[in-house]
Amino acid sequence: MPVFEQLGLFDELMSISLPCTGINMLDPEFNFMTGLDYGQHKEKTGYDMVMFPRPKLHRLLQSHVPEEKIVYSKKVLSLEQNEHGVMLRMSDGSTIHGDIAVGADGTYSGVRQGLYKSLEKKDLLPASDKEDLTMGHLCMVGTTDPVDPEKYPCVNNEKALFQRVIGRGDSYSWHTVNMRDHRICWGIIFQIDSTVASRDAMFRNSDWGSEGDEGIMYGAFDKPTPIGGTVRDLVDATPKEEVSKVFLEEKLFETWYYGRTVLIGDACHKFLPSAGQGAVNAMQDAVILANCIYEMGEATPENITAAFKEYYDERFEPVRKMMAKSKFMALIMYGTTWKERLIRYIMFNWIPTSIKMKQFFKDAAYRPQASFLEYVENRGTGEVLPQKPSKRYAQEKAAAAEI
């Protein structure tokens, strides 16, 4: 949120968002089982917890990037780099040259694959980075067109109500959340039995793309939702291009950079979405990497390596900690086995709320900002971890003041 303020995008973000005060978890008869309460969030952090359709965020960000800066239908096939620069060879036969390459291209990053291929030839790639991602769930999500408020009164609410239903006797859970403009975001999660799951049956479809096999998800289509109707009704009210099917995988890669190439987001750490940390950590990566590049100076191999190492050193440990918490949250949010039900019961009924919220706001204290823009002051009562100031920004600001 502070970074969106720094960039002048905060009001636009709020215009596509609804505040959310918590998450309710229900049994198949819609009886309340447990939940997460975000009621203190604004007091502690200075900001509401908000929810919005992911495609609207994409469009918001894209609208602020000059049109000529974005090209489409380009897929990375290979990567070459030396002391003079880095070259990406694309699927259409073209090449792209630069001082550095930032692989922000998702779970099956072509940049990472090209980088790792060269490192493996040099025997510099750790064994763990050669292993497949761990798959545990299949997910199908979508955002409806505007729906009839008489059929779905929830869309008249001024706050987002997130409701997740945990299935009984099968491997499904499903959720709904009302959005602005009388739209509904919905999702189905299928828990995969890793002992019988076939890698061939779970072909690597594009992250959050509209392609993939939805057959296994049909088992949830006739399930009722807490807002009325069935899951199928919501699917039918959703344009095909607004439906995404993806395997929920997780992996923390050890190698994030080498030479003039660096990775951010899902390309180097794939989160399960259970704690909402995938996109958050990707944006934090971008902020810290931008700060390090800003301080880097001339783009020499030595300076680039130093900048990338500083980025890695600052980000790896926070990512590792959040990934462990995200994995635990997946057991609570999606788990349908008896063991996971037991863990969920203990977590929400035996552990005091004060302890859970203390940890929640401890995590929220990590809020890095862009060091090359004016800092946004903390508006909440909670702690914010200190950030290393920018020497370059201070010098440039002092020089501008003298003029």
N, C-alpha and C positions, 0 to 999 in steps of 0.2 A: 504493500500500500504506500509506504513512503516513497518508493521509487516511482510509482505511478504519479504521485504528487510532483516529484522532481521533474518529471517529463511533461507535466501539464496535462496528463491524461486521466486524472482522478475523477473529475466530474463526468467524463464520458463513460468511465468504467461503472460509476454509480448509476448512470442512466440505463444500463442494460442489466442491472443487478437488483436483487431483492435481499434484504437482510434476513439472516437465518438464526434462530435462537437455539436450535438444537436438532438432534436426530432421534427419531422414535423407532425402536425395533419392536416388531409385532409378531405374534404367532399367526398361523394360517387363518384363524378365526378373527384376526385383527385385534386380539387382546394385547394390551401393552405389556411387554416383557421387561424392557429396560431402555436406556437411552443415554445420549450425550447432551449436556446442557451448556450452551454457549452464552448464557445470560450475562456473565461478567466480562465478556470479551471486550466490549467497547470501553468499559471503565478501565480495564487493565492495559489495553493496547492503544486506545484512542480511536479504534476503528470497529465498525460492525463486522461480524462474520457474514460474508455475502456469497450468494450463488448466482450463476448465470450460465447460459448455454455456451459451450466451448466454441462453436462456430462464430458466435457474435464477438467473442474476444479476438479470434483470428481476424475477422473483418475490421475490428477497431484498430488493431495494431497495423494491419496492412494499409489502412487508409492514411497512415502517417509516414509511410515509406515511399519515397519517389518511385513512380511507376517504372522508370527505366532501370531501377536497382534490382528488380525481381524478374527472373526468367523462369519459364515453365518447361515441362517435358524434358528435363535434363537429369540423367541418372549417372552417378559416378561409377565408372568401370575400373579405373586404376588410378594410382597415385604415385608420383615420382617427386623426389626432393633432393636437393644438394645445398651446398653453401650459398648458392646464388638465388634460390627461390624454390617454389613448389608448383607442380603442374598436375592438374586433374584432367584425365581423359574421360570424355562423356560418351554416352551410348549413341549419340547422333554423329559421332566422329569428330566433334569439336574438342578443343582443349581450352582450359582456363588457367592462367598463370597469376601468381601473386607472391607476396612476401611470406604470408602465412595462410594456412587453411584451417578453418574451424569446422569440425564435424559436428553439426547440430542436426543430423539427419536420422535420428531415431534408433530404435532397437536394433535393426539390421543395417546399421550405418555402412554405406559404401565407403566412406572415408576411413572408418575404423578397419574395415576388412582390407582395404588397400594398405593402410599403415601396418596392420598386424602381419600381413603377408610378407612385407619387406623385413619386419623385425624377426619373423620366424626363420627367414633365410639366413639372417645374421646370428641366429640362436640367442636372441635377446628377448624373446617373448615368454613370460612365465607360463607354467603349465596350466594354471587355473584360467588364464585368459583364452585357452584353447577349448575349454569345456563349454557345452551347450548351456543355454539359460534354463533355469528351473521353471517348469510350468505347473500351475496348480488350478487355474480356473479359466473358463471360457466366458467371455463377456459380450453382450449385445446391448447397445445403447442407442438412444435417439431423442430427438426433440420434435414434438408434433407441430403441425400448423395450428393456428388459433382454433380453439375448440369452443363448443357451446357452453356458456357459463351455467345454463340451467341443468345440463347433464353433469358438468364438473364444477360445482360451486366453489371449489378450492381456488380456482384461477382468479377469483375476486379478492383473495387475501392480499394484504399489503406486505406480508412476510412470507418467505419461502418455508414450506412445511415439508421436510424430508422424512419419508416414511419407508422403512425397509421391512419386508416380510421375510422371515426365515422359514423355509419349507420344513415339512415334517415327513419323514419316510422317503424322501428323494434327495437329490443333490442340488436343488434350485433355491435361490433367493431372488427377490425382485424388489424394485423400489420405484417410487415416484416422487417428484418435487415440482411444485407449481412455479412458473416463471412469469416474467412480464409478458404483456401482449396476449394474455389468455393462452399461453403455451404450456406444455407439460414436458419435462424431461423424465425419461423412464430408463430403466435398465434391468437386465436379466443376468444373473451370475450362475454358471454351472460349475460345480466343484468336480474336478477331474480326478479320477483314481489313477495316480501315477504308476501303479503297478501294472495296469493294463493299457494305459494310454499309448497310442502309436504315434511316433513322430511323423509318419507318412500321413496319418489322418489329421494331424495338426500342422499342416503345411504353413510355412512362414508367410502369412498374409501381412500386407502393409499396415503399419501402426495407424489405428483409427481411420482406416480406409473403408470404403463401402463394399469391397469384394470379400468373398469368403463363403464358407459353407455354413448356413444357418440351420441345417436340418436338426441338429441336436437341440437347438433352442425351441423347436416347436413344442416340446414337452411342457413348456411354461406358458404357451400362448393362451390357453383356456383358463388359466388361474385368475381368480378375481383380484381386484386391486382395492386398497382402502379408500380410494377417491371415487369409486364407482366403475362399473363395467369390468372388462377383462383386459389382460395384457394385450391380447389380440386387437382389441379396439384401439389401443394406443399405437400399436404398430401400424394399423391400417390408416391412422390419422397422421402418419409421419411420412414425408417425402422420402423416396428411396435414397436420395443423396444425403439425407440427414440421419441415416441409419449406419452404424458402424459395428463391425464384428472383429474382435481381436482376442488373442490369447493373453491372459494376464500372467506375465512372466516376471522373474526377478533375477538380478545378478549385479554384483558390484565388481567391475573390472579393475584390475590393478594398474594397467597401463593407460594413462590419460593423455600422454604427449610424447613426442619424440621428434627431434629436428625442428622443422617449421610447421608441424601439424599438431593440433590439440583437439580434444573431444570435450563436449559438454552435453548435459541432459541425458536422455535415454541412451545416447551413444556410448556413455561410459558408466551409467548407473541406472538400471531399469527397476523402478519401484512398482509394487502392487499399488493400486489406487485407493486402498482401504483407508489410508490416513490423509488422503488428499495431498501427498507430498511430491508426487512426480513432477507436476508443472511448477510447483513452488521451488523445488530444488534446481530445476532447469533454469528458472529465471535468476535464482541466486548465483548459479554458475556464471550466467551471462554478465551479471553485475560485477562480480569479482574479477572475471577475466578481462572485462573492459577496463576496470581500474588498473589492473596490472599492465595492460597494453598501453594505457595512457601514461603510466610512469616509465615505460620501457626506454624511451629515447630512440636512437637510431636502430633500424631493424637489422642489426648484425646477428649472426648465429649465436654469439655468446649472450647478447641481450635478450633475444627471443627465448632461449633456453632458461635464462634466469626468470623471465616473466612467467613462463609456463610453470616452472617449478614453484614459484610463489603462489600462483593460482591453485595448484594441486595441494600444496602444503596447507593452504587455508581452507580448502573445501573438502578434502578427503575424510577427515575425522567427523565433521558435522553430518556428511552424507552417510557414513557408516553407522552412526548412532541412529539417525532417522530411519535408515533401512531396517534396522532391527526392530524398531518400534512399529514400522509399517507392516512388517511381517506378522507381528503379534496382533496388530489391529485386524489383519485379514482373518485370523482365527475367530475373532469376536464378531466381525461384521458379516462374514460370509459362511462361517463354519456350520455344517449341518450334521456332523457326526456327534455321537453321544459325548465324546471327550471334549469336543469344542463347545458343545452346549454347557458342559460342566464348567469349563474355563470362563465362559461368558457369564454364567450365573455367579461364580465366585468374584469375578472382576467387578460386576455392577452391584452386587448385593452385600459383599463382605468388606470390600475395600472402601474406606470413608471417602466421600466426595471431595473433601478438603485436600486429601493427598493426591487424588487424581488431577484436580484442578491446579494444584501447585506444580506438578510436573508439566501440565499442558502449557502454563504460562512461562515456565522455565524454558521450554522449547521456543515459545514465541519471542523470547528475548533476543534471539539471533535474527536481526533484521538489517542486513548490510544495505548500504545506500551507495549510489554512484559518487565517487570521491571527486569527480570533476564538475559536479553541480552543487548548488547550495544545499546544505543539509536541511532536512525537515526535522523540527524538534519533536521530541516525544510528547504526545498529548495524553498518554495514559498514566495510570498510577504504577504500572508494573515496570520492572527493570528492562533496560535495553543494553545489550553488551556493547562496550566501547569499540570503536572502529579506528584502524590506523589512518591518520590524516594524510592527505596528499601534499607532498612537498611542492610538486610542480604547480598545483592549483593555487597554493598559498603564494608562490612566487609570482604567478601570472596575475593574481588578484592585486598583489602589492604594486606590481608594475603598472597595472591599469589605473590604480588609485593615484599614482604619481603624475600620470598624464592628465 
